[in-house]
Amino acid sequence: MKLNPIIKALRERSPYFTRRVFGAAEFSNLPEKANVAVPSAFVVPLDDNAEPNRSNNGYRQLLKESFAVIVVVSNTADERGQDSSNAVDDARSVLWKALLGWEMTADHTPIEYQGGALVKMDRNRLWYQFEFGCEIEIGDGDTYQHEQLEALPFIEGIDVSVDMIDPAADPNIQSPGPDGRIEHKLKIDLPNT
């Protein structure tokens, strides 16, 4: 999943963060390395979960892509986080209005909220993770088989040779089956489009 469209959307639609929305590959190093003003938000990728292929003769597989928005708010007013929980609730409302129901691409389903949890809290800051997800379908065009088929040469035509047999009319035939004589031929030239 590409994070940049999500970051851009949050910067444009969420004045709450004053454009302080960033991307990160994972949370583990953020608290030590990200010394930004609060409130801020970090968009990080989460798991992709795929269902089994639903097609018997092609490829159709649903993929649920998930991401998190980790919000950082001030915790200086109350070390217990009581006042910070109000800021977390405000941030959740802002995130919902910016993301829920948005289709990032024509191939994605609308974004849905999946939940949230406290990640970290110290005397200065509270980190809270909100999780979101959407689905996309993996289709034939995304597969190796599609690449193989695309590499095949164009079909220019079809040649058909017909060996007809009528066991009742031919006393020389001991059992039904082709006799090796071609009775009809057909040549079909296909247009090169």
BAPARO-632012 format. One record per residue: residue number from 0; residue in one letter; x, y, z of N, C-alpha, C in turn. Coordinates in nm, 2 decimals, padded with zeros to 4 digits, m for minus. Each point is the difference from the previous one (the first is absolute). Example, Ala and Ser with C-alpha at 12.3 -4.5 7.8 and 13.67 -1.06 7.14 Angstrom:
2
NODE; resi; resn; n.u; n.v; n.w; ca.u; ca.v; ca.w; c.u; c.v; c.w
NODE; 0; A; 01.32; m00.57; 00.78; m00.09; 00.12; 00.00; 00.09; 00.12; 00.00
NODE; 1; S; m00.04; 00.11; m00.07; 00.09; 00.11; 00.00; m00.08; 00.11; 00.08
//
This chain:
193
NODE; resi; resn; n.u; n.v; n.w; ca.u; ca.v; ca.w; c.u; c.v; c.w
NODE; 0; M; 00.08; m00.12; 00.00; m00.08; 00.12; 00.00; 00.09; 00.12; 00.00
NODE; 1; K; m00.04; 00.10; m00.08; 00.08; 00.12; m00.01; m00.05; 00.10; 00.11
NODE; 2; L; 00.09; 00.05; 00.08; m00.04; 00.09; 00.11; m00.01; 00.14; m00.04
NODE; 3; N; 00.07; 00.04; m00.11; 00.00; 00.15; m00.04; m00.14; 00.05; m00.02
NODE; 4; P; m00.09; m00.07; m00.07; m00.14; 00.06; m00.02; m00.07; 00.02; 00.13
NODE; 5; I; 00.02; m00.09; 00.10; m00.06; 00.01; 00.13; 00.05; 00.13; 00.07
NODE; 6; I; 00.14; 00.01; 00.00; 00.06; 00.11; 00.06; m00.05; 00.13; m00.06
NODE; 7; K; 00.00; 00.01; m00.13; m00.05; 00.12; m00.07; m00.14; 00.03; 00.04
NODE; 8; A; m00.09; m00.10; 00.00; m00.14; 00.02; 00.04; m00.01; 00.06; 00.14
NODE; 9; L; 00.07; m00.06; 00.09; 00.00; 00.05; 00.14; 00.05; 00.14; 00.01
NODE; 10; R; 00.10; 00.03; m00.07; 00.06; 00.14; 00.01; m00.10; 00.10; m00.06
NODE; 11; E; m00.07; m00.04; m00.11; m00.10; 00.09; m00.06; m00.13; 00.01; 00.08
NODE; 12; R; m00.05; m00.11; 00.06; m00.13; m00.01; 00.06; 00.00; 00.02; 00.15
NODE; 13; S; 00.11; 00.00; 00.06; 00.01; 00.00; 00.15; 00.08; 00.12; 00.05
NODE; 14; P; m00.06; 00.12; 00.01; 00.07; 00.11; 00.05; 00.04; m00.02; 00.15
NODE; 15; Y; m00.06; m00.09; 00.07; 00.03; m00.03; 00.13; 00.15; m00.03; 00.02
NODE; 16; F; 00.07; m00.06; m00.10; 00.14; m00.04; 00.01; 00.09; 00.11; m00.05
NODE; 17; T; m00.05; 00.11; m00.06; 00.08; 00.11; m00.06; 00.10; m00.06; m00.09
NODE; 18; R; m00.05; m00.09; m00.09; 00.09; m00.06; m00.10; 00.11; m00.09; 00.06
NODE; 19; R; 00.00; m00.03; 00.12; 00.10; m00.08; 00.07; m00.04; m00.15; m00.01
NODE; 20; V; 00.00; m00.05; m00.12; m00.03; m00.14; m00.03; 00.11; m00.06; m00.08
NODE; 21; F; 00.06; m00.11; 00.05; 00.12; m00.05; m00.05; m00.02; m00.15; m00.03
NODE; 22; G; 00.09; m00.06; m00.07; 00.00; m00.15; m00.02; 00.11; m00.06; 00.08
NODE; 23; A; m00.01; m00.13; 00.03; 00.10; m00.08; 00.06; m00.02; m00.14; m00.03
NODE; 24; A; 00.11; m00.08; m00.01; m00.01; m00.14; m00.03; m00.05; m00.08; 00.12
NODE; 25; E; 00.03; 00.04; 00.12; m00.04; m00.07; 00.12; 00.00; 00.10; 00.12
NODE; 26; F; m00.06; m00.04; 00.11; m00.02; 00.09; 00.12; 00.13; m00.01; 00.09
NODE; 27; S; 00.07; m00.11; 00.00; 00.09; m00.02; 00.11; 00.10; 00.11; 00.02
NODE; 28; N; 00.05; 00.07; m00.10; 00.10; 00.11; 00.02; m00.06; 00.14; 00.00
NODE; 29; L; m00.13; 00.01; m00.02; m00.06; 00.13; 00.00; 00.02; 00.08; 00.13
NODE; 30; P; m00.04; m00.05; 00.11; 00.01; 00.09; 00.12; 00.14; 00.06; 00.03
NODE; 31; E; 00.10; m00.08; m00.03; 00.14; 00.05; 00.02; 00.04; 00.10; m00.11
NODE; 32; K; m00.04; m00.02; m00.12; 00.06; 00.08; m00.11; m00.10; 00.11; m00.05
NODE; 33; A; m00.12; m00.01; 00.03; m00.10; 00.10; m00.05; m00.03; 00.10; 00.10
NODE; 34; N; 00.08; 00.11; 00.00; m00.02; 00.11; 00.09; m00.08; 00.11; m00.07
NODE; 35; V; m00.13; m00.02; m00.02; m00.08; 00.09; m00.07; m00.10; 00.07; 00.09
NODE; 36; A; m00.05; 00.11; m00.04; m00.10; 00.07; 00.08; m00.13; m00.08; 00.00
NODE; 37; V; m00.08; 00.02; 00.10; m00.13; m00.08; 00.02; m00.11; 00.10; m00.02
NODE; 38; P; m00.11; m00.05; m00.05; m00.03; m00.14; m00.04; 00.06; m00.03; m00.14
NODE; 39; S; 00.05; m00.12; m00.01; 00.06; m00.05; m00.13; m00.06; m00.14; m00.03
NODE; 40; A; 00.02; m00.04; m00.12; m00.05; m00.14; m00.04; 00.11; m00.06; m00.09
NODE; 41; F; 00.01; m00.13; 00.02; 00.09; m00.09; m00.08; m00.08; m00.11; m00.07
NODE; 42; V; 00.01; m00.01; m00.13; m00.07; m00.11; m00.07; 00.10; m00.11; m00.02
NODE; 43; V; m00.04; m00.12; 00.05; 00.09; m00.12; m00.01; m00.08; m00.12; m00.06
NODE; 44; P; 00.07; m00.08; m00.08; m00.07; m00.11; m00.06; m00.02; m00.11; 00.11
NODE; 45; L; m00.11; m00.08; m00.02; m00.02; m00.11; 00.09; m00.01; m00.13; m00.09
NODE; 46; D; m00.06; m00.10; 00.05; m00.01; m00.13; m00.08; m00.08; 00.01; m00.12
NODE; 47; D; 00.03; m00.08; m00.10; m00.09; m00.04; m00.11; m00.05; m00.14; 00.03
NODE; 48; N; m00.13; m00.01; m00.01; m00.06; m00.14; 00.02; m00.08; m00.03; m00.13
NODE; 49; A; 00.03; m00.12; m00.06; m00.06; m00.04; m00.12; m00.09; m00.12; 00.02
NODE; 50; E; m00.11; 00.00; m00.06; m00.09; m00.12; m00.01; 00.05; m00.09; m00.10
NODE; 51; P; m00.05; m00.13; 00.00; 00.05; m00.09; m00.11; m00.06; 00.04; m00.14
NODE; 52; N; 00.07; m00.04; m00.10; m00.04; 00.03; m00.14; m00.14; m00.06; m00.02
NODE; 53; R; m00.09; 00.08; m00.05; m00.14; m00.04; m00.02; m00.04; m00.05; m00.14
NODE; 54; S; 00.10; m00.01; m00.09; m00.03; m00.03; m00.14; 00.06; m00.14; m00.02
NODE; 55; N; m00.07; m00.08; m00.08; 00.05; m00.13; m00.04; 00.08; 00.00; m00.13
NODE; 56; N; m00.02; 00.10; m00.08; 00.07; 00.01; m00.13; 00.07; 00.13; m00.02
NODE; 57; G; 00.02; 00.08; 00.10; 00.06; 00.13; m00.01; 00.06; 00.04; 00.14
NODE; 58; Y; 00.00; 00.13; 00.02; 00.05; 00.04; 00.13; m00.09; 00.11; 00.06
NODE; 59; R; m00.06; m00.02; 00.11; m00.08; 00.10; 00.07; 00.02; m00.02; 00.15
NODE; 60; Q; 00.07; 00.09; 00.06; 00.03; m00.01; 00.14; m00.01; 00.13; 00.07
NODE; 61; L; m00.08; 00.01; 00.11; m00.01; 00.12; 00.07; 00.12; 00.02; 00.10
NODE; 62; L; 00.05; 00.12; 00.00; 00.11; 00.04; 00.09; m00.04; 00.11; 00.08
NODE; 63; K; 00.00; m00.01; 00.14; m00.03; 00.10; 00.09; 00.13; 00.07; 00.04
NODE; 64; E; 00.01; 00.13; m00.04; 00.12; 00.08; 00.03; m00.03; 00.08; 00.13
NODE; 65; S; 00.09; 00.00; 00.09; m00.03; 00.08; 00.12; 00.12; 00.10; 00.03
NODE; 66; F; m00.04; 00.11; 00.06; 00.10; 00.10; 00.04; m00.04; 00.06; 00.13
NODE; 67; A; 00.09; 00.06; 00.07; m00.02; 00.07; 00.12; 00.03; 00.14; m00.01
NODE; 68; V; m00.07; 00.08; 00.08; 00.04; 00.14; 00.01; 00.02; 00.02; 00.15
NODE; 69; I; 00.13; 00.02; 00.04; 00.04; 00.01; 00.13; 00.01; 00.15; 00.04
NODE; 70; V; m00.09; 00.04; 00.09; m00.01; 00.14; 00.04; 00.08; 00.03; 00.12
NODE; 71; V; 00.07; 00.11; 00.00; 00.08; 00.04; 00.12; m00.07; 00.13; 00.05
NODE; 72; V; m00.04; 00.00; 00.13; m00.05; 00.11; 00.06; 00.07; 00.04; 00.13
NODE; 73; S; m00.02; 00.12; 00.05; 00.07; 00.04; 00.12; m00.05; m00.07; 00.12
NODE; 74; N; 00.09; m00.04; 00.09; m00.04; m00.06; 00.13; 00.05; 00.08; 00.12
NODE; 75; T; 00.04; 00.12; m00.02; 00.07; 00.08; 00.10; m00.10; 00.04; 00.11
NODE; 76; A; m00.13; 00.02; m00.04; m00.10; 00.05; 00.10; m00.03; m00.10; 00.11
NODE; 77; D; 00.01; m00.13; m00.03; m00.04; m00.10; 00.09; 00.08; m00.13; m00.03
NODE; 78; E; 00.09; m00.04; 00.08; 00.08; m00.12; m00.03; m00.08; m00.13; m00.01
NODE; 79; R; m00.12; 00.00; 00.06; m00.08; m00.12; m00.01; m00.07; m00.01; m00.14
NODE; 80; G; 00.00; 00.10; m00.08; m00.06; 00.00; m00.13; m00.15; 00.03; m00.01
NODE; 81; Q; m00.05; 00.05; 00.12; m00.14; 00.03; 00.00; m00.04; 00.11; m00.10
NODE; 82; D; 00.08; 00.11; 00.00; m00.03; 00.11; m00.09; 00.04; m00.04; m00.14
NODE; 83; S; 00.10; m00.08; m00.02; 00.04; m00.04; m00.13; m00.10; m00.09; m00.07
NODE; 84; S; m00.08; m00.07; 00.08; m00.11; m00.08; m00.07; m00.10; 00.08; m00.07
NODE; 85; N; m00.02; 00.12; 00.04; m00.09; 00.09; m00.07; 00.06; 00.04; m00.14
NODE; 86; A; 00.13; 00.02; 00.00; 00.07; 00.04; m00.12; 00.00; m00.13; m00.10
NODE; 87; V; 00.01; m00.12; 00.06; m00.01; m00.12; m00.08; m00.14; m00.01; m00.06
NODE; 88; D; m00.10; 00.03; 00.07; m00.14; m00.01; m00.05; m00.02; 00.10; m00.11
NODE; 89; D; 00.06; 00.12; 00.02; m00.01; 00.10; m00.11; 00.07; m00.04; m00.13
NODE; 90; A; 00.12; m00.06; 00.02; 00.08; m00.05; m00.11; m00.08; m00.11; m00.08
NODE; 91; R; m00.06; m00.09; 00.08; m00.08; m00.11; m00.07; m00.11; 00.06; m00.08
NODE; 92; S; m00.07; 00.10; 00.05; m00.11; 00.06; m00.08; 00.06; 00.06; m00.13
NODE; 93; V; 00.11; 00.07; 00.01; 00.07; 00.06; m00.11; 00.04; m00.10; m00.11
NODE; 94; L; 00.06; m00.11; 00.05; 00.04; m00.11; m00.09; m00.12; m00.06; m00.07
NODE; 95; W; m00.11; m00.03; 00.08; m00.12; m00.06; m00.06; m00.05; 00.09; m00.12
NODE; 96; K; m00.01; 00.13; 00.03; m00.05; 00.09; m00.11; 00.09; 00.01; m00.12
NODE; 97; A; 00.13; m00.02; 00.02; 00.09; 00.01; m00.11; 00.02; m00.13; m00.08
NODE; 98; L; m00.03; m00.12; 00.07; 00.03; m00.13; m00.07; m00.11; m00.09; m00.02
NODE; 99; L; m00.10; m00.01; 00.09; m00.11; m00.10; m00.01; m00.08; 00.02; m00.13
NODE; 100; G; m00.02; m00.10; m00.07; m00.08; 00.00; m00.12; 00.08; 00.05; m00.13
NODE; 101; W; 00.13; 00.04; 00.02; 00.08; 00.04; m00.11; 00.05; m00.11; m00.08
NODE; 102; E; m00.01; 00.00; m00.13; 00.06; m00.11; m00.09; 00.13; 00.06; m00.05
NODE; 103; M; 00.11; m00.05; 00.04; 00.13; 00.05; m00.04; 00.02; m00.01; m00.15
NODE; 104; T; m00.04; m00.11; m00.06; 00.00; m00.02; m00.14; m00.13; m00.06; m00.04
NODE; 105; A; m00.02; m00.01; m00.13; m00.13; m00.06; m00.05; 00.00; m00.15; 00.03
NODE; 106; D; 00.11; m00.06; 00.03; 00.01; m00.14; 00.03; m00.02; m00.03; 00.15
NODE; 107; H; 00.01; 00.10; 00.08; m00.01; m00.03; 00.15; m00.14; 00.02; 00.04
NODE; 108; T; m00.04; m00.08; 00.10; m00.13; 00.03; 00.07; 00.02; 00.12; 00.09
NODE; 109; P; m00.11; 00.05; 00.05; 00.01; 00.12; 00.09; 00.07; m00.04; 00.13
NODE; 110; I; 00.08; 00.09; 00.05; 00.08; m00.02; 00.13; m00.10; m00.02; 00.11
NODE; 111; E; 00.03; m00.10; 00.09; m00.08; m00.02; 00.12; 00.09; 00.01; 00.12
NODE; 112; Y; m00.06; 00.03; 00.11; 00.07; 00.01; 00.13; 00.00; m00.14; 00.06
NODE; 113; Q; 00.12; m00.04; 00.05; 00.02; m00.13; 00.06; 00.02; 00.00; 00.15
NODE; 114; G; 00.03; 00.11; 00.06; 00.02; 00.01; 00.14; 00.12; 00.08; 00.04
NODE; 115; G; 00.03; 00.01; 00.13; 00.11; 00.08; 00.04; 00.05; m00.05; 00.14
NODE; 116; A; 00.12; 00.05; 00.04; 00.05; m00.04; 00.13; 00.12; 00.09; 00.04
NODE; 117; L; 00.02; 00.02; 00.12; 00.11; 00.08; 00.06; 00.13; m00.08; m00.03
NODE; 118; V; 00.09; 00.08; m00.06; 00.13; m00.06; m00.03; 00.11; 00.03; 00.10
NODE; 119; K; 00.00; 00.13; 00.04; 00.11; 00.04; 00.10; m00.05; 00.13; 00.06
NODE; 120; M; 00.05; 00.01; 00.13; m00.03; 00.13; 00.07; 00.12; 00.03; 00.09
NODE; 121; D; 00.04; 00.12; 00.00; 00.10; 00.05; 00.10; m00.05; 00.13; 00.05
NODE; 122; R; 00.09; 00.08; 00.07; m00.04; 00.12; 00.07; m00.03; 00.11; m00.11
NODE; 123; N; 00.06; m00.01; m00.12; m00.02; 00.11; m00.09; m00.10; m00.04; m00.11
NODE; 124; R; m00.01; m00.12; m00.04; m00.08; m00.04; m00.12; m00.08; m00.13; 00.02
NODE; 125; L; m00.11; 00.00; m00.07; m00.08; m00.13; m00.01; m00.01; m00.04; m00.15
NODE; 126; W; 00.03; m00.12; m00.02; 00.00; m00.06; m00.14; m00.12; m00.09; m00.01
NODE; 127; Y; m00.09; 00.02; m00.09; m00.12; m00.08; m00.02; m00.01; m00.05; m00.14
NODE; 128; Q; m00.02; m00.13; m00.02; m00.01; m00.05; m00.14; m00.14; m00.03; m00.04
NODE; 129; F; m00.04; 00.06; m00.11; m00.13; m00.02; m00.07; 00.02; m00.09; m00.12
NODE; 130; E; m00.08; m00.11; m00.01; 00.03; m00.09; m00.12; m00.12; 00.01; m00.09
NODE; 131; F; 00.04; m00.01; m00.13; m00.10; 00.01; m00.11; 00.04; m00.10; m00.11
NODE; 132; G; m00.10; m00.03; m00.08; 00.02; m00.10; m00.11; m00.09; 00.01; m00.11
NODE; 133; C; 00.04; m00.06; m00.11; m00.09; 00.00; m00.12; 00.04; m00.13; m00.08
NODE; 134; E; m00.08; m00.03; m00.10; 00.03; m00.12; m00.08; 00.02; 00.03; m00.14
NODE; 135; I; 00.08; m00.08; m00.06; 00.03; 00.01; m00.15; 00.00; m00.15; m00.05
NODE; 136; E; m00.05; m00.01; m00.12; 00.00; m00.14; m00.06; 00.12; m00.02; m00.09
NODE; 137; I; 00.07; m00.11; 00.03; 00.11; m00.04; m00.09; m00.07; m00.08; m00.11
NODE; 138; G; 00.03; 00.04; m00.13; m00.06; m00.06; m00.11; 00.10; m00.06; m00.10
NODE; 139; D; m00.05; m00.05; m00.11; 00.08; m00.07; m00.10; 00.12; 00.09; m00.04
NODE; 140; G; m00.03; 00.13; m00.02; 00.10; 00.09; m00.05; 00.12; 00.02; 00.09
NODE; 141; D; m00.02; m00.04; 00.13; 00.11; 00.02; 00.10; 00.09; m00.13; 00.01
NODE; 142; T; m00.03; m00.10; m00.08; 00.07; m00.13; 00.02; 00.11; m00.02; m00.11
NODE; 143; Y; 00.08; m00.10; 00.03; 00.11; m00.05; m00.09; m00.07; m00.06; m00.12
NODE; 144; Q; m00.10; m00.07; 00.01; m00.07; m00.07; m00.11; m00.04; 00.11; m00.10
NODE; 145; H; m00.05; 00.11; 00.04; m00.04; 00.11; m00.09; 00.12; 00.05; m00.08
NODE; 146; E; 00.12; 00.01; 00.07; 00.12; 00.04; m00.07; 00.04; m00.11; m00.11
NODE; 147; Q; m00.02; m00.12; 00.03; 00.03; m00.11; m00.09; m00.09; 00.01; m00.12
NODE; 148; L; m00.13; 00.02; 00.02; m00.10; 00.00; m00.11; 00.03; 00.13; m00.09
NODE; 149; E; 00.03; 00.11; 00.06; 00.03; 00.12; m00.07; 00.12; m00.02; m00.09
NODE; 150; A; 00.09; m00.09; 00.04; 00.13; m00.02; m00.08; m00.03; m00.09; m00.12
NODE; 151; L; m00.11; m00.07; m00.01; m00.03; m00.09; m00.11; m00.02; 00.08; m00.13
NODE; 152; P; 00.03; m00.06; m00.11; m00.02; 00.07; m00.13; m00.15; 00.01; m00.03
NODE; 153; F; m00.03; 00.10; m00.09; m00.14; 00.02; m00.04; m00.04; m00.11; m00.08
NODE; 154; I; m00.13; m00.04; 00.01; m00.06; m00.11; m00.08; m00.04; 00.06; m00.13
NODE; 155; E; 00.06; m00.04; m00.11; m00.03; 00.05; m00.13; m00.12; m00.07; m00.07
NODE; 156; G; m00.02; m00.12; 00.04; m00.11; m00.08; m00.06; m00.01; m00.14; 00.05
NODE; 157; I; m00.10; m00.07; m00.05; m00.03; m00.13; 00.04; m00.02; m00.09; m00.12
NODE; 158; D; 00.07; m00.11; m00.01; m00.02; m00.10; m00.10; m00.06; m00.13; 00.06
NODE; 159; V; m00.12; m00.04; m00.07; m00.07; m00.11; 00.05; m00.01; m00.11; m00.11
NODE; 160; S; 00.04; m00.12; 00.04; m00.02; m00.12; m00.09; m00.09; m00.09; 00.07
NODE; 161; V; m00.11; m00.05; m00.08; m00.10; m00.08; 00.05; 00.00; m00.14; m00.06
NODE; 162; D; 00.01; m00.10; 00.08; 00.00; m00.14; m00.04; m00.13; m00.05; 00.04
NODE; 163; M; m00.10; 00.00; m00.09; m00.14; m00.05; 00.04; m00.01; m00.15; m00.02
NODE; 164; I; m00.09; m00.05; 00.08; m00.02; m00.14; m00.01; m00.15; m00.03; 00.03
NODE; 165; D; m00.06; m00.09; m00.08; m00.13; m00.04; 00.02; 00.00; m00.15; 00.00
NODE; 166; P; 00.01; m00.07; 00.12; 00.02; m00.14; 00.00; m00.11; m00.08; m00.07
NODE; 167; A; m00.12; 00.06; 00.00; m00.11; m00.08; m00.06; 00.01; 00.01; m00.15
NODE; 168; A; 00.06; 00.10; m00.06; 00.01; 00.01; m00.15; 00.13; m00.06; m00.05
NODE; 169; D; 00.10; m00.03; 00.08; 00.12; m00.05; m00.06; 00.02; m00.14; 00.05
NODE; 170; P; m00.02; m00.10; m00.08; 00.02; m00.14; 00.05; 00.14; m00.05; 00.02
NODE; 171; N; 00.10; 00.08; m00.05; 00.14; m00.03; 00.02; 00.05; 00.02; 00.14
NODE; 172; I; m00.07; 00.08; 00.08; 00.04; 00.04; 00.13; m00.04; m00.11; 00.10
NODE; 173; Q; 00.09; m00.05; 00.08; m00.03; m00.11; 00.09; m00.05; 00.06; 00.13
NODE; 174; S; 00.05; 00.12; 00.04; m00.04; 00.07; 00.13; 00.00; 00.15; m00.03
NODE; 175; P; m00.09; 00.07; 00.07; 00.00; 00.14; m00.02; 00.13; 00.07; 00.03
NODE; 176; G; 00.04; 00.10; m00.07; 00.12; 00.07; 00.02; 00.04; 00.06; m00.13
NODE; 177; P; 00.10; 00.09; 00.00; 00.05; 00.07; m00.12; 00.07; m00.10; m00.09
NODE; 178; D; m00.02; 00.02; m00.13; 00.07; m00.09; m00.10; 00.12; 00.06; m00.06
NODE; 179; G; 00.03; 00.13; 00.03; 00.12; 00.06; m00.05; m00.02; 00.08; m00.13
NODE; 180; R; m00.12; m00.01; m00.05; m00.03; 00.08; m00.12; m00.06; 00.13; 00.04
NODE; 181; I; 00.05; 00.11; m00.05; m00.05; 00.14; 00.03; m00.11; 00.03; m00.10
NODE; 182; E; m00.12; 00.02; 00.05; m00.11; 00.03; m00.09; m00.03; 00.15; m00.02
NODE; 183; H; 00.03; 00.08; 00.10; m00.02; 00.14; 00.00; 00.11; 00.07; 00.06
NODE; 184; K; 00.03; 00.12; m00.06; 00.10; 00.09; 00.06; m00.06; 00.14; 00.02
NODE; 185; L; 00.05; 00.07; 00.10; m00.05; 00.14; 00.02; 00.12; 00.08; 00.05
NODE; 186; K; 00.01; 00.12; m00.06; 00.11; 00.09; 00.04; m00.07; 00.13; 00.04
NODE; 187; I; 00.03; 00.04; 00.13; m00.05; 00.13; 00.05; 00.11; 00.09; 00.03
NODE; 188; D; 00.00; 00.12; m00.07; 00.10; 00.10; 00.02; m00.06; 00.10; 00.10
NODE; 189; L; 00.07; 00.03; 00.11; m00.05; 00.09; 00.10; 00.06; 00.14; m00.03
NODE; 190; P; m00.08; 00.11; 00.02; 00.05; 00.13; m00.02; 00.11; 00.04; 00.10
NODE; 191; N; 00.10; 00.07; m00.04; 00.11; 00.04; 00.09; m00.04; 00.13; 00.06
NODE; 192; T; m00.07; 00.00; 00.12; m00.04; 00.13; 00.06; 00.08; 00.02; 00.13
//
